[in-house]
Amino acid sequence: PVKRAKDAMHVSEDVIRVGVSPLTPPQIFVELWPKIQKLYPDMKFKLITFENTSENAREILANLGQNIDVVAGVFDESLLELRGRAGVGICNEPFCVAGAIHQRLDDMKNETLMIMQRGWSSNGDKLRDDIIENYPEIKLSDFDLYNIDVFNRCENNQELLLAFKGWESVHPLIRIKSVDWDYTMPYGLLYSKEPSAKVKKLVKAIEKVK
């Protein structure tokens, strides 16, 4: 009985609780997981779903390590500083444009582009400044959080939305198109600035295999 209890404790200690939602899908682990498991065979993952609301976003990011250990998503240094979190990058994701299925996405002139409010990320702000300076015919409309409501607004109002390819399954009536520009965001895992031993192990594994 003592041995079984220790074994159960060991497994529990190596279970990484991953927060998932339509905008934070767990696909990031699909390619990495086999490589991570080779390094740490005992490491396991548990998916914990949540809804993308302003309250949830603030609470989850502020309390990473309590009920949820890591969340996959885009971030840069300014976003990490704003949220008081740490992050390990896996790849760079280009900013894309999303729109309704039957909407033209190859010409943004005289269109409204929904974009995260200034200060959300330095990478996003650089793109914003480029559009303001060089493409004044594009009207920018700010919002404060990526969630389903934003995608509904994009589809219902025939507006464009700054988005990422990984969000193609968020809304069935929205399609996402690449744009010929050099603006990207790091994509990876966000975690507490004071991570647990199991999260440190995961971060170490990702840095080795990415």
Biotite code that builds the C-alpha atoms (Angstrom):
import biotite.structure as struc

atoms = struc.array([
    struc.Atom([0.000, 0.000, 0.000], chain_id="A", res_id=1, res_name="PRO", atom_name="CA", element="C"),
    struc.Atom([2.832, 2.376, 0.805], chain_id="A", res_id=2, res_name="VAL", atom_name="CA", element="C"),
    struc.Atom([4.452, 1.755, -2.562], chain_id="A", res_id=3, res_name="LYS", atom_name="CA", element="C"),
    struc.Atom([1.167, 2.306, -4.429], chain_id="A", res_id=4, res_name="ARG", atom_name="CA", element="C"),
    struc.Atom([0.645, 5.584, -2.579], chain_id="A", res_id=5, res_name="ALA", atom_name="CA", element="C"),
    struc.Atom([4.128, 6.766, -3.539], chain_id="A", res_id=6, res_name="LYS", atom_name="CA", element="C"),
    struc.Atom([3.568, 5.757, -7.159], chain_id="A", res_id=7, res_name="ASP", atom_name="CA", element="C"),
    struc.Atom([0.270, 7.658, -7.249], chain_id="A", res_id=8, res_name="ALA", atom_name="CA", element="C"),
    struc.Atom([1.938, 10.714, -5.741], chain_id="A", res_id=9, res_name="MET", atom_name="CA", element="C"),
    struc.Atom([4.716, 10.531, -8.325], chain_id="A", res_id=10, res_name="HIS", atom_name="CA", element="C"),
    struc.Atom([2.237, 10.457, -11.206], chain_id="A", res_id=11, res_name="VAL", atom_name="CA", element="C"),
    struc.Atom([0.256, 13.342, -9.719], chain_id="A", res_id=12, res_name="SER", atom_name="CA", element="C"),
    struc.Atom([3.383, 15.442, -9.361], chain_id="A", res_id=13, res_name="GLU", atom_name="CA", element="C"),
    struc.Atom([4.153, 14.996, -13.070], chain_id="A", res_id=14, res_name="ASP", atom_name="CA", element="C"),
    struc.Atom([0.671, 15.808, -14.385], chain_id="A", res_id=15, res_name="VAL", atom_name="CA", element="C"),
    struc.Atom([0.752, 19.142, -16.212], chain_id="A", res_id=16, res_name="ILE", atom_name="CA", element="C"),
    struc.Atom([-2.641, 20.882, -16.108], chain_id="A", res_id=17, res_name="ARG", atom_name="CA", element="C"),
    struc.Atom([-3.122, 22.598, -19.460], chain_id="A", res_id=18, res_name="VAL", atom_name="CA", element="C"),
    struc.Atom([-5.783, 25.302, -19.792], chain_id="A", res_id=19, res_name="GLY", atom_name="CA", element="C"),
    struc.Atom([-7.636, 24.984, -23.108], chain_id="A", res_id=20, res_name="VAL", atom_name="CA", element="C"),
    struc.Atom([-10.324, 27.028, -24.852], chain_id="A", res_id=21, res_name="SER", atom_name="CA", element="C"),
    struc.Atom([-11.286, 27.739, -28.483], chain_id="A", res_id=22, res_name="PRO", atom_name="CA", element="C"),
    struc.Atom([-8.556, 30.405, -28.577], chain_id="A", res_id=23, res_name="LEU", atom_name="CA", element="C"),
    struc.Atom([-5.971, 28.401, -26.622], chain_id="A", res_id=24, res_name="THR", atom_name="CA", element="C"),
    struc.Atom([-6.118, 24.959, -28.298], chain_id="A", res_id=25, res_name="PRO", atom_name="CA", element="C"),
    struc.Atom([-3.779, 22.146, -27.163], chain_id="A", res_id=26, res_name="PRO", atom_name="CA", element="C"),
    struc.Atom([-2.523, 21.319, -30.693], chain_id="A", res_id=27, res_name="GLN", atom_name="CA", element="C"),
    struc.Atom([0.796, 22.832, -29.717], chain_id="A", res_id=28, res_name="ILE", atom_name="CA", element="C"),
    struc.Atom([1.605, 19.514, -28.031], chain_id="A", res_id=29, res_name="PHE", atom_name="CA", element="C"),
    struc.Atom([0.831, 17.286, -31.023], chain_id="A", res_id=30, res_name="VAL", atom_name="CA", element="C"),
    struc.Atom([4.340, 17.422, -32.483], chain_id="A", res_id=31, res_name="GLU", atom_name="CA", element="C"),
    struc.Atom([6.189, 18.050, -29.221], chain_id="A", res_id=32, res_name="LEU", atom_name="CA", element="C"),
    struc.Atom([4.499, 15.425, -27.060], chain_id="A", res_id=33, res_name="TRP", atom_name="CA", element="C"),
    struc.Atom([6.281, 12.303, -28.437], chain_id="A", res_id=34, res_name="PRO", atom_name="CA", element="C"),
    struc.Atom([9.638, 14.066, -28.067], chain_id="A", res_id=35, res_name="LYS", atom_name="CA", element="C"),
    struc.Atom([8.842, 15.256, -24.542], chain_id="A", res_id=36, res_name="ILE", atom_name="CA", element="C"),
    struc.Atom([7.712, 11.795, -23.511], chain_id="A", res_id=37, res_name="GLN", atom_name="CA", element="C"),
    struc.Atom([11.013, 10.329, -24.662], chain_id="A", res_id=38, res_name="LYS", atom_name="CA", element="C"),
    struc.Atom([12.809, 12.696, -22.292], chain_id="A", res_id=39, res_name="LEU", atom_name="CA", element="C"),
    struc.Atom([10.336, 12.311, -19.421], chain_id="A", res_id=40, res_name="TYR", atom_name="CA", element="C"),
    struc.Atom([8.244, 9.131, -19.801], chain_id="A", res_id=41, res_name="PRO", atom_name="CA", element="C"),
    struc.Atom([6.360, 9.790, -16.551], chain_id="A", res_id=42, res_name="ASP", atom_name="CA", element="C"),
    struc.Atom([5.132, 13.243, -17.558], chain_id="A", res_id=43, res_name="MET", atom_name="CA", element="C"),
    struc.Atom([1.417, 13.415, -18.320], chain_id="A", res_id=44, res_name="LYS", atom_name="CA", element="C"),
    struc.Atom([-1.055, 16.118, -19.278], chain_id="A", res_id=45, res_name="PHE", atom_name="CA", element="C"),
    struc.Atom([-4.540, 16.950, -18.075], chain_id="A", res_id=46, res_name="LYS", atom_name="CA", element="C"),
    struc.Atom([-6.688, 19.308, -20.139], chain_id="A", res_id=47, res_name="LEU", atom_name="CA", element="C"),
    struc.Atom([-8.790, 21.822, -18.223], chain_id="A", res_id=48, res_name="ILE", atom_name="CA", element="C"),
    struc.Atom([-11.326, 23.762, -20.297], chain_id="A", res_id=49, res_name="THR", atom_name="CA", element="C"),
    struc.Atom([-12.281, 27.371, -19.661], chain_id="A", res_id=50, res_name="PHE", atom_name="CA", element="C"),
    struc.Atom([-14.287, 30.097, -21.363], chain_id="A", res_id=51, res_name="GLU", atom_name="CA", element="C"),
    struc.Atom([-12.549, 33.114, -22.896], chain_id="A", res_id=52, res_name="ASN", atom_name="CA", element="C"),
    struc.Atom([-14.010, 35.963, -20.857], chain_id="A", res_id=53, res_name="THR", atom_name="CA", element="C"),
    struc.Atom([-12.206, 39.016, -19.490], chain_id="A", res_id=54, res_name="SER", atom_name="CA", element="C"),
    struc.Atom([-12.673, 37.743, -15.938], chain_id="A", res_id=55, res_name="GLU", atom_name="CA", element="C"),
    struc.Atom([-11.352, 34.264, -16.749], chain_id="A", res_id=56, res_name="ASN", atom_name="CA", element="C"),
    struc.Atom([-8.378, 35.606, -18.678], chain_id="A", res_id=57, res_name="ALA", atom_name="CA", element="C"),
    struc.Atom([-7.313, 37.815, -15.790], chain_id="A", res_id=58, res_name="ARG", atom_name="CA", element="C"),
    struc.Atom([-7.930, 35.163, -13.139], chain_id="A", res_id=59, res_name="GLU", atom_name="CA", element="C"),
    struc.Atom([-6.260, 32.289, -14.966], chain_id="A", res_id=60, res_name="ILE", atom_name="CA", element="C"),
    struc.Atom([-3.159, 34.247, -15.946], chain_id="A", res_id=61, res_name="LEU", atom_name="CA", element="C"),
    struc.Atom([-2.886, 35.789, -12.488], chain_id="A", res_id=62, res_name="ALA", atom_name="CA", element="C"),
    struc.Atom([-3.114, 32.369, -10.824], chain_id="A", res_id=63, res_name="ASN", atom_name="CA", element="C"),
    struc.Atom([-1.149, 30.087, -13.112], chain_id="A", res_id=64, res_name="LEU", atom_name="CA", element="C"),
    struc.Atom([0.163, 27.220, -11.021], chain_id="A", res_id=65, res_name="GLY", atom_name="CA", element="C"),
    struc.Atom([-2.904, 26.882, -8.819], chain_id="A", res_id=66, res_name="GLN", atom_name="CA", element="C"),
    struc.Atom([-5.648, 25.200, -10.895], chain_id="A", res_id=67, res_name="ASN", atom_name="CA", element="C"),
    struc.Atom([-3.942, 25.499, -14.285], chain_id="A", res_id=68, res_name="ILE", atom_name="CA", element="C"),
    struc.Atom([-0.189, 25.150, -14.814], chain_id="A", res_id=69, res_name="ASP", atom_name="CA", element="C"),
    struc.Atom([0.266, 26.355, -18.387], chain_id="A", res_id=70, res_name="VAL", atom_name="CA", element="C"),
    struc.Atom([-1.711, 27.976, -21.193], chain_id="A", res_id=71, res_name="VAL", atom_name="CA", element="C"),
    struc.Atom([-0.726, 27.924, -24.851], chain_id="A", res_id=72, res_name="ALA", atom_name="CA", element="C"),
    struc.Atom([-0.907, 31.195, -26.726], chain_id="A", res_id=73, res_name="GLY", atom_name="CA", element="C"),
    struc.Atom([0.799, 34.104, -28.430], chain_id="A", res_id=74, res_name="VAL", atom_name="CA", element="C"),
    struc.Atom([2.872, 36.520, -26.404], chain_id="A", res_id=75, res_name="PHE", atom_name="CA", element="C"),
    struc.Atom([5.834, 38.852, -26.515], chain_id="A", res_id=76, res_name="ASP", atom_name="CA", element="C"),
    struc.Atom([7.907, 40.460, -23.784], chain_id="A", res_id=77, res_name="GLU", atom_name="CA", element="C"),
    struc.Atom([5.523, 43.380, -23.296], chain_id="A", res_id=78, res_name="SER", atom_name="CA", element="C"),
    struc.Atom([2.537, 41.032, -22.909], chain_id="A", res_id=79, res_name="LEU", atom_name="CA", element="C"),
    struc.Atom([4.435, 38.901, -20.386], chain_id="A", res_id=80, res_name="LEU", atom_name="CA", element="C"),
    struc.Atom([5.365, 42.019, -18.440], chain_id="A", res_id=81, res_name="GLU", atom_name="CA", element="C"),
    struc.Atom([1.790, 43.299, -18.585], chain_id="A", res_id=82, res_name="LEU", atom_name="CA", element="C"),
    struc.Atom([0.431, 39.999, -17.243], chain_id="A", res_id=83, res_name="ARG", atom_name="CA", element="C"),
    struc.Atom([3.307, 39.305, -14.848], chain_id="A", res_id=84, res_name="GLY", atom_name="CA", element="C"),
    struc.Atom([3.897, 35.863, -16.373], chain_id="A", res_id=85, res_name="ARG", atom_name="CA", element="C"),
    struc.Atom([6.775, 33.899, -17.890], chain_id="A", res_id=86, res_name="ALA", atom_name="CA", element="C"),
    struc.Atom([6.739, 32.179, -21.262], chain_id="A", res_id=87, res_name="GLY", atom_name="CA", element="C"),
    struc.Atom([8.676, 29.709, -23.378], chain_id="A", res_id=88, res_name="VAL", atom_name="CA", element="C"),
    struc.Atom([8.464, 30.264, -27.123], chain_id="A", res_id=89, res_name="GLY", atom_name="CA", element="C"),
    struc.Atom([8.063, 27.385, -29.549], chain_id="A", res_id=90, res_name="ILE", atom_name="CA", element="C"),
    struc.Atom([7.603, 29.144, -32.891], chain_id="A", res_id=91, res_name="CYS", atom_name="CA", element="C"),
    struc.Atom([6.701, 32.497, -34.437], chain_id="A", res_id=92, res_name="ASN", atom_name="CA", element="C"),
    struc.Atom([3.177, 32.908, -35.761], chain_id="A", res_id=93, res_name="GLU", atom_name="CA", element="C"),
    struc.Atom([2.504, 35.515, -38.468], chain_id="A", res_id=94, res_name="PRO", atom_name="CA", element="C"),
    struc.Atom([-0.345, 37.957, -38.003], chain_id="A", res_id=95, res_name="PHE", atom_name="CA", element="C"),
    struc.Atom([-3.145, 37.037, -40.424], chain_id="A", res_id=96, res_name="CYS", atom_name="CA", element="C"),
    struc.Atom([-6.498, 38.548, -41.355], chain_id="A", res_id=97, res_name="VAL", atom_name="CA", element="C"),
    struc.Atom([-9.816, 36.854, -40.607], chain_id="A", res_id=98, res_name="ALA", atom_name="CA", element="C"),
    struc.Atom([-13.153, 37.578, -42.209], chain_id="A", res_id=99, res_name="GLY", atom_name="CA", element="C"),
    struc.Atom([-16.526, 36.092, -43.104], chain_id="A", res_id=100, res_name="ALA", atom_name="CA", element="C"),
    struc.Atom([-16.448, 33.137, -45.511], chain_id="A", res_id=101, res_name="ILE", atom_name="CA", element="C"),
    struc.Atom([-17.779, 35.128, -48.496], chain_id="A", res_id=102, res_name="HIS", atom_name="CA", element="C"),
    struc.Atom([-15.857, 38.303, -47.680], chain_id="A", res_id=103, res_name="GLN", atom_name="CA", element="C"),
    struc.Atom([-12.913, 39.466, -49.779], chain_id="A", res_id=104, res_name="ARG", atom_name="CA", element="C"),
    struc.Atom([-9.687, 39.263, -47.780], chain_id="A", res_id=105, res_name="LEU", atom_name="CA", element="C"),
    struc.Atom([-7.183, 40.216, -50.487], chain_id="A", res_id=106, res_name="ASP", atom_name="CA", element="C"),
    struc.Atom([-7.809, 43.959, -50.290], chain_id="A", res_id=107, res_name="ASP", atom_name="CA", element="C"),
    struc.Atom([-8.189, 45.764, -46.958], chain_id="A", res_id=108, res_name="MET", atom_name="CA", element="C"),
    struc.Atom([-8.656, 49.243, -48.438], chain_id="A", res_id=109, res_name="LYS", atom_name="CA", element="C"),
    struc.Atom([-11.698, 51.015, -47.027], chain_id="A", res_id=110, res_name="ASN", atom_name="CA", element="C"),
    struc.Atom([-12.308, 48.083, -44.688], chain_id="A", res_id=111, res_name="GLU", atom_name="CA", element="C"),
    struc.Atom([-12.505, 48.086, -40.891], chain_id="A", res_id=112, res_name="THR", atom_name="CA", element="C"),
    struc.Atom([-9.788, 46.002, -39.234], chain_id="A", res_id=113, res_name="LEU", atom_name="CA", element="C"),
    struc.Atom([-10.434, 44.918, -35.661], chain_id="A", res_id=114, res_name="MET", atom_name="CA", element="C"),
    struc.Atom([-7.200, 45.042, -33.676], chain_id="A", res_id=115, res_name="ILE", atom_name="CA", element="C"),
    struc.Atom([-6.242, 44.593, -30.032], chain_id="A", res_id=116, res_name="MET", atom_name="CA", element="C"),
    struc.Atom([-5.972, 47.872, -28.136], chain_id="A", res_id=117, res_name="GLN", atom_name="CA", element="C"),
    struc.Atom([-2.603, 49.612, -27.946], chain_id="A", res_id=118, res_name="ARG", atom_name="CA", element="C"),
    struc.Atom([-0.352, 48.294, -25.184], chain_id="A", res_id=119, res_name="GLY", atom_name="CA", element="C"),
    struc.Atom([-1.425, 44.660, -25.550], chain_id="A", res_id=120, res_name="TRP", atom_name="CA", element="C"),
    struc.Atom([1.857, 43.786, -27.270], chain_id="A", res_id=121, res_name="SER", atom_name="CA", element="C"),
    struc.Atom([4.770, 45.674, -28.755], chain_id="A", res_id=122, res_name="SER", atom_name="CA", element="C"),
    struc.Atom([4.605, 43.491, -31.887], chain_id="A", res_id=123, res_name="ASN", atom_name="CA", element="C"),
    struc.Atom([0.955, 44.370, -32.384], chain_id="A", res_id=124, res_name="GLY", atom_name="CA", element="C"),
    struc.Atom([1.672, 48.052, -31.802], chain_id="A", res_id=125, res_name="ASP", atom_name="CA", element="C"),
    struc.Atom([4.376, 48.028, -34.497], chain_id="A", res_id=126, res_name="LYS", atom_name="CA", element="C"),
    struc.Atom([1.885, 46.592, -36.971], chain_id="A", res_id=127, res_name="LEU", atom_name="CA", element="C"),
    struc.Atom([-0.713, 49.151, -35.880], chain_id="A", res_id=128, res_name="ARG", atom_name="CA", element="C"),
    struc.Atom([1.743, 52.046, -36.399], chain_id="A", res_id=129, res_name="ASP", atom_name="CA", element="C"),
    struc.Atom([2.685, 50.727, -39.852], chain_id="A", res_id=130, res_name="ASP", atom_name="CA", element="C"),
    struc.Atom([-0.975, 50.606, -40.899], chain_id="A", res_id=131, res_name="ILE", atom_name="CA", element="C"),
    struc.Atom([-1.679, 54.106, -39.547], chain_id="A", res_id=132, res_name="ILE", atom_name="CA", element="C"),
    struc.Atom([1.344, 55.587, -41.332], chain_id="A", res_id=133, res_name="GLU", atom_name="CA", element="C"),
    struc.Atom([1.208, 53.740, -44.643], chain_id="A", res_id=134, res_name="ASN", atom_name="CA", element="C"),
    struc.Atom([-2.372, 52.549, -45.077], chain_id="A", res_id=135, res_name="TYR", atom_name="CA", element="C"),
    struc.Atom([-4.641, 55.363, -43.840], chain_id="A", res_id=136, res_name="PRO", atom_name="CA", element="C"),
    struc.Atom([-7.510, 53.966, -45.933], chain_id="A", res_id=137, res_name="GLU", atom_name="CA", element="C"),
    struc.Atom([-7.781, 51.053, -43.470], chain_id="A", res_id=138, res_name="ILE", atom_name="CA", element="C"),
    struc.Atom([-9.970, 51.940, -40.500], chain_id="A", res_id=139, res_name="LYS", atom_name="CA", element="C"),
    struc.Atom([-8.820, 50.447, -37.188], chain_id="A", res_id=140, res_name="LEU", atom_name="CA", element="C"),
    struc.Atom([-11.289, 49.393, -34.513], chain_id="A", res_id=141, res_name="SER", atom_name="CA", element="C"),
    struc.Atom([-9.955, 48.493, -31.061], chain_id="A", res_id=142, res_name="ASP", atom_name="CA", element="C"),
    struc.Atom([-11.103, 45.699, -28.763], chain_id="A", res_id=143, res_name="PHE", atom_name="CA", element="C"),
    struc.Atom([-9.688, 44.492, -25.435], chain_id="A", res_id=144, res_name="ASP", atom_name="CA", element="C"),
    struc.Atom([-9.847, 40.669, -25.545], chain_id="A", res_id=145, res_name="LEU", atom_name="CA", element="C"),
    struc.Atom([-9.881, 37.901, -28.123], chain_id="A", res_id=146, res_name="TYR", atom_name="CA", element="C"),
    struc.Atom([-13.021, 35.843, -27.515], chain_id="A", res_id=147, res_name="ASN", atom_name="CA", element="C"),
    struc.Atom([-15.988, 34.326, -29.361], chain_id="A", res_id=148, res_name="ILE", atom_name="CA", element="C"),
    struc.Atom([-17.856, 37.645, -29.255], chain_id="A", res_id=149, res_name="ASP", atom_name="CA", element="C"),
    struc.Atom([-15.082, 39.245, -31.307], chain_id="A", res_id=150, res_name="VAL", atom_name="CA", element="C"),
    struc.Atom([-15.362, 36.513, -33.956], chain_id="A", res_id=151, res_name="PHE", atom_name="CA", element="C"),
    struc.Atom([-19.164, 36.889, -33.998], chain_id="A", res_id=152, res_name="ASN", atom_name="CA", element="C"),
    struc.Atom([-18.780, 40.626, -34.523], chain_id="A", res_id=153, res_name="ARG", atom_name="CA", element="C"),
    struc.Atom([-16.294, 40.006, -37.322], chain_id="A", res_id=154, res_name="CYS", atom_name="CA", element="C"),
    struc.Atom([-18.752, 37.734, -39.134], chain_id="A", res_id=155, res_name="GLU", atom_name="CA", element="C"),
    struc.Atom([-21.959, 39.664, -38.406], chain_id="A", res_id=156, res_name="ASN", atom_name="CA", element="C"),
    struc.Atom([-20.597, 43.115, -39.283], chain_id="A", res_id=157, res_name="ASN", atom_name="CA", element="C"),
    struc.Atom([-18.438, 41.995, -42.215], chain_id="A", res_id=158, res_name="GLN", atom_name="CA", element="C"),
    struc.Atom([-15.375, 43.496, -40.504], chain_id="A", res_id=159, res_name="GLU", atom_name="CA", element="C"),
    struc.Atom([-11.856, 42.126, -40.712], chain_id="A", res_id=160, res_name="LEU", atom_name="CA", element="C"),
    struc.Atom([-10.004, 40.784, -37.690], chain_id="A", res_id=161, res_name="LEU", atom_name="CA", element="C"),
    struc.Atom([-6.302, 40.538, -36.930], chain_id="A", res_id=162, res_name="LEU", atom_name="CA", element="C"),
    struc.Atom([-5.860, 36.846, -36.108], chain_id="A", res_id=163, res_name="ALA", atom_name="CA", element="C"),
    struc.Atom([-3.626, 33.766, -36.321], chain_id="A", res_id=164, res_name="PHE", atom_name="CA", element="C"),
    struc.Atom([-3.845, 30.596, -38.436], chain_id="A", res_id=165, res_name="LYS", atom_name="CA", element="C"),
    struc.Atom([-4.231, 28.425, -35.364], chain_id="A", res_id=166, res_name="GLY", atom_name="CA", element="C"),
    struc.Atom([-7.685, 29.926, -34.779], chain_id="A", res_id=167, res_name="TRP", atom_name="CA", element="C"),
    struc.Atom([-9.252, 28.575, -37.989], chain_id="A", res_id=168, res_name="GLU", atom_name="CA", element="C"),
    struc.Atom([-11.577, 26.277, -36.039], chain_id="A", res_id=169, res_name="SER", atom_name="CA", element="C"),
    struc.Atom([-12.839, 28.962, -33.626], chain_id="A", res_id=170, res_name="VAL", atom_name="CA", element="C"),
    struc.Atom([-15.792, 30.041, -35.797], chain_id="A", res_id=171, res_name="HIS", atom_name="CA", element="C"),
    struc.Atom([-17.293, 27.945, -38.637], chain_id="A", res_id=172, res_name="PRO", atom_name="CA", element="C"),
    struc.Atom([-18.209, 31.011, -40.708], chain_id="A", res_id=173, res_name="LEU", atom_name="CA", element="C"),
    struc.Atom([-14.803, 32.695, -40.459], chain_id="A", res_id=174, res_name="ILE", atom_name="CA", element="C"),
    struc.Atom([-11.782, 32.038, -42.640], chain_id="A", res_id=175, res_name="ARG", atom_name="CA", element="C"),
    struc.Atom([-8.244, 33.206, -41.984], chain_id="A", res_id=176, res_name="ILE", atom_name="CA", element="C"),
    struc.Atom([-5.830, 34.359, -44.683], chain_id="A", res_id=177, res_name="LYS", atom_name="CA", element="C"),
    struc.Atom([-2.091, 34.996, -44.592], chain_id="A", res_id=178, res_name="SER", atom_name="CA", element="C"),
    struc.Atom([-0.902, 38.512, -45.377], chain_id="A", res_id=179, res_name="VAL", atom_name="CA", element="C"),
    struc.Atom([2.298, 39.555, -47.136], chain_id="A", res_id=180, res_name="ASP", atom_name="CA", element="C"),
    struc.Atom([3.928, 41.340, -44.220], chain_id="A", res_id=181, res_name="TRP", atom_name="CA", element="C"),
    struc.Atom([6.727, 40.517, -41.766], chain_id="A", res_id=182, res_name="ASP", atom_name="CA", element="C"),
    struc.Atom([4.841, 40.866, -38.496], chain_id="A", res_id=183, res_name="TYR", atom_name="CA", element="C"),
    struc.Atom([4.763, 37.875, -36.175], chain_id="A", res_id=184, res_name="THR", atom_name="CA", element="C"),
    struc.Atom([4.156, 36.928, -32.548], chain_id="A", res_id=185, res_name="MET", atom_name="CA", element="C"),
    struc.Atom([6.003, 34.276, -30.527], chain_id="A", res_id=186, res_name="PRO", atom_name="CA", element="C"),
    struc.Atom([3.782, 31.281, -29.801], chain_id="A", res_id=187, res_name="TYR", atom_name="CA", element="C"),
    struc.Atom([4.364, 28.964, -26.874], chain_id="A", res_id=188, res_name="GLY", atom_name="CA", element="C"),
    struc.Atom([3.399, 28.366, -23.263], chain_id="A", res_id=189, res_name="LEU", atom_name="CA", element="C"),
    struc.Atom([2.686, 30.910, -20.558], chain_id="A", res_id=190, res_name="LEU", atom_name="CA", element="C"),
    struc.Atom([3.365, 29.931, -16.961], chain_id="A", res_id=191, res_name="TYR", atom_name="CA", element="C"),
    struc.Atom([3.981, 31.389, -13.525], chain_id="A", res_id=192, res_name="SER", atom_name="CA", element="C"),
    struc.Atom([7.137, 33.380, -12.814], chain_id="A", res_id=193, res_name="LYS", atom_name="CA", element="C"),
    struc.Atom([7.601, 30.980, -9.901], chain_id="A", res_id=194, res_name="GLU", atom_name="CA", element="C"),
    struc.Atom([6.937, 27.655, -11.642], chain_id="A", res_id=195, res_name="PRO", atom_name="CA", element="C"),
    struc.Atom([6.650, 24.312, -9.889], chain_id="A", res_id=196, res_name="SER", atom_name="CA", element="C"),
    struc.Atom([9.244, 21.598, -10.423], chain_id="A", res_id=197, res_name="ALA", atom_name="CA", element="C"),
    struc.Atom([7.052, 19.824, -12.995], chain_id="A", res_id=198, res_name="LYS", atom_name="CA", element="C"),
    struc.Atom([6.572, 23.024, -15.017], chain_id="A", res_id=199, res_name="VAL", atom_name="CA", element="C"),
    struc.Atom([10.311, 23.695, -14.912], chain_id="A", res_id=200, res_name="LYS", atom_name="CA", element="C"),
    struc.Atom([10.812, 20.172, -16.237], chain_id="A", res_id=201, res_name="LYS", atom_name="CA", element="C"),
    struc.Atom([8.314, 20.809, -19.053], chain_id="A", res_id=202, res_name="LEU", atom_name="CA", element="C"),
    struc.Atom([9.975, 24.102, -20.007], chain_id="A", res_id=203, res_name="VAL", atom_name="CA", element="C"),
    struc.Atom([13.376, 22.397, -20.019], chain_id="A", res_id=204, res_name="LYS", atom_name="CA", element="C"),
    struc.Atom([12.002, 19.642, -22.261], chain_id="A", res_id=205, res_name="ALA", atom_name="CA", element="C"),
    struc.Atom([10.474, 22.137, -24.703], chain_id="A", res_id=206, res_name="ILE", atom_name="CA", element="C"),
    struc.Atom([13.738, 24.082, -24.932], chain_id="A", res_id=207, res_name="GLU", atom_name="CA", element="C"),
    struc.Atom([15.492, 20.828, -25.795], chain_id="A", res_id=208, res_name="LYS", atom_name="CA", element="C"),
    struc.Atom([13.089, 19.511, -28.438], chain_id="A", res_id=209, res_name="VAL", atom_name="CA", element="C"),
    struc.Atom([11.580, 22.597, -30.111], chain_id="A", res_id=210, res_name="LYS", atom_name="CA", element="C"),
])
